[in-house]
Amino acid sequence: MMNSGKMTTIARPYAAAAFEYAASAKDFSNWNVMLEKAAYIAADASVMQLLCNPQVSTEQLKDLFCDILKPVLNTQMQNFIWLLAENNRLVALPDIAMLFKTSLATQEKTLNAEVVSAVELDKAYQQKLTKALTKRFERQVELSYQIDPTLLGGVIVRAGDMVIDGSVRGKLTRLLDSF
């Protein structure tokens, strides 16, 4: 299995090609759905074993993905899956989908961010945080929330490749590092 950084490098040109085609066809929504579903399939442990098995043919992998994705595939999407299979890149689908979604969010001037907190945040705080992040990033921010009881307090925000550590543990670590 390849490491994540290398897989992202491999995925980047495929994600860019899918995005360019979706833009020219004005079909972002359907491409996004197909890539999300394909990524989910590729990330499945049993499918991952098939992708890494040299005894499984390219034709078998094409058929597997295209049969499962048939309800959401058009001819261009099927050709894309075939291209990935021919180049042994189906394993990169999770990264391709993530990069496509990032490009789409940039295109739509939105940013998806994950907020991790020790406890559930009330609606007023969520709205205040959304407003502050929207101002900071100069785009509409869509937040998803996750609770991590191991945090002492505060929040950690992950937006794209940026991490804002406002947790108590993060503040203590920075304080200790300053000595």
C-alpha positions, 0 to 999 in steps of 0.5 A: 500500500502506498503512503497518503502523500504519494497517493495524493500526488498520483491522484492530482492529475486524475482529479484535475482531469475529472474536474475540467471535464465536469466543468466543460459539461457543467455536470459537477454534481453528477461527477461529485456523486460518482466519485464519492461512490467510487471512493467509498467502493475503493476504500472498502477493505475487501475491494482493496484486497482485490485492487492489490491482488495481481491475479485479479485482471483489469477487466474484472476490476472494470466490471466490478466498479462499473456494475456497482456504479451503473446507476450513476455512470454516464459514458464519460464517467465509465471511460474515466473508471476504465482509464483508472483501471487500465493504469492501476489507479483505482486505489487512488479514488478516495484521494481523487474524490477528495481533491475533486471536492476541494476544487469544487468547493474552491469553485463555489467559494465554499470551504468545508471544515471539521470542528473537533470539540470536547463537548457538543457545541450549542447553536449560538457558538456554532453560528459565531464560529461559522461567521468568524471562519467565513470572515477569516477564509473569505468564503462561505464555510460549512462546518461538520462537528465531531466530539473528542472527549480526550480534549481538555476543552476548546476546539480544533478546526481543520479546513483543507490543509490548515489546522487551527488548534484552539484546544486547551492542550494545544495552548498548554503545549505552545506555552511549554514550548516557549520556555 
